[in-house]
């Protein structure tokens, strides 16, 4: 691969989207994981539906509205809403993330995040985890006003770095995002952290890894 920039999805790829609910599992109980997965699925569905309906709201509002529904479905006391939202702002990174990003930075690659998150959310997320010095750019879909997997989102790093799409290695744990980037022209790598099955969306990644440590061998 003729890689000039390595671009990462944030949620589920670098940061554990279930960590907010997990930190509250003593209060939520055994259903915390099912609740966390439902919240995430609803959040994503809202982004896709809003893009199709052309009724954009930013990711923080979508996150809050999807949480409202999820708490009602799982009968979770609404008094916990504020705590869950605050924890979502400081999601935990996966264990290997900081070390691998540091090693990639030493190799002089452009490193960036390309995410549905708002600029404010992404900035707080990397700063709270002491990762802000490792990224050249934090690309938010708010710059184009539509969610992944619209091609306008994948355009952003190409335009900023003035390189071809094939010179970007893109990593995501979300199969629809891997396909979105791959169909756009990225070298998309699937970070399959949960031993999932890839979706049938007219793209198959050349590389599949279980965590970011395997990226060093590919690059």
N, C-alpha and C positions, 0 to 999 in steps of 0.2 A: 504494500500500500504506500502510495506517495502522500503520506499524511503531513499536513502543515498545521492543522488545528484539531484538537480533541475536544468535542462538545458533549456535555453530559446533561441528560434529563436530571431533575432534582428529586422529585417525589417518588419514592419507591426504588430509586436507582442509587442515589447518594445518601438519602435520608429515609429513615424508617417511618412510614406514614402511620403505622400502628402504635408507635411509641407514646403518643399522647394518651390514647385509651389505656395502654399497658400501665402507665404511671398512675392510673386511677383504678386499677383492677381490684384493689381491696374494697373500694366503694361500689364498683359496678358488678363485681362477682364473676362467676365462671363464664358469663355471656360476653365478657369484654372483647374477646377476639372476633366473635361473630358480629358484634356491634361495630367494631373498628373496620372490618371488611365491608359491611353494609354501608357505612358512612363514606368510605372511599369509592365504592361502586356508584353510589348515588351522586357523589361529587362529580365524578367523571361524566356520568350520564347527563347531568345538568350542563356541563360545558359543551358537550356535543349538541344537545337540544337547543341551547341558546345560540350556538353558531348557526344551526340550520334555520332557526326562527328569526335570526338577525335581531335578537333581544339581548345584547351583551350586558353582562354585569361582571365586575372584576372578580378575581379568584377568591378574594377574602369574603365577599358577599355570597358567592356560590358555596364556599366552605361552610359559612354560617347557616345558610338555608338548607343545605344537605344535612347538616348536623341536627337542625330542628326536626326534620322528618325522621332521622335515624333514632333520635332520643324517644320520639313518640312510638315508633315501631317496637323498640326494645324496652319500653316502659322505664326509662331512666329519668330520675328526678331532674327537672329543668334547672334546679339550683346548681347543678354541676356544669352547666353550659359555659359559664365564664372561665372556669378552670380548664376545661377541655380546649377552648379556643386559645387561651394563653399558652397552653402546652404545645398546641399546633404551631405556634410561632417559633418554637425552639426545639423542633423535632431532633431526635438523636441521629447522628450519622452511623452508618454501618461500620463495624470495627476496623476494617482495613482502609477506609477511605482516606484518612489524613496521610497515612504513610505512602500510599500509592500516588496520590496527587503530588506529594513532595518529590517523589522520584521522577515523575513525569515533568515536573517543573524544571528539574535539574537538566533535563534533556532539551530544554528550550522550545518545547511545543507551546503554541497558543492554547490556553486552557479556558474553557467557558462553560457556563450553564445556559441551557435553553429551556425555558420553563413556562408553564401556565401561570405561575405565581406572579404577584405584583412586584414591582421593583422594591417596594418597602419590605415585603415578606422575604424576598430572596436576600436582601441586604442583612436583615436581622438574623436570618437563618445561618448564613455563613459567619457572621460576626460572633454570634452566640456560641458557635462551635470552633471558633478560632481558625477558620479556613479562608478568611477574606483576603489574605496575602497571597493565596495560591491561584486566584482566578484573574484573568485579563479582563473578562467581561461577564456580566450577568444579563443575559437577554430575556426580556419578559414579553409575553404576547400582548401586553398592554400597548406596546409600540405600534402594533398593527390592528388591534381591536378585534381579534378573532382567535379562537383556541386551536391548538393542535387537533388534528393533523392537517390543517390548512397549509398550503404551500407557502403562503405569505410568512408564516412563522419560520419555516426552514430557510427562507430567503435571507433572514437577518444576518447570520454569521458570514454567509457568502458575500454579501454586499459590504459588510464592515471590513473584512479581511482581504477583499478583492481577490478571491481565489475561486477555483472551480468547486462545485459540490462534491466531486470525487476526491478532493484533497482534504475533506473533512471526515474524520472518524467520529461517529456518533454512537453513544451508548445509552440504552434505556432498558429498564426492567419491564416496561409495558410493551406487549407485542404489537399493539395497534400503533404505537409511537415508533417502534423499530421499523414497521412496515411503512409508516408515513414518511420517515426520513429516507428509507431505502428506495421507495418509489420516487422520491424527489431527486435522488442521485447520490446521497451520502453512502459512505461505507458504514453501514449500520451493524452494530454488534448487540446481540441480545444478552443482557445480564439476567440470567434465569436463576434467581435466588431461591425459588420455591419449587423447582422441578415441575414446572408447568408445561402445557402443550401449546405449541405455537399456533396462532390463528391463521386461517386461510384468507389472506388479503393480498394476493398477487405478489408477494415478496417473501423470500426465505433468506435469512442472514447467513453469510458465509461463515461467521464465527459465533459461537455460543459459549458463554462463560458463566460460572456459578458465582463468582465475585470478581472484584477488580484486580486481584493479584494476578490473575491469568492474562490480564491485558498487557502486562510488561513483556510477555513472551511474543504476543502478536505484534506489538509495536516495535 
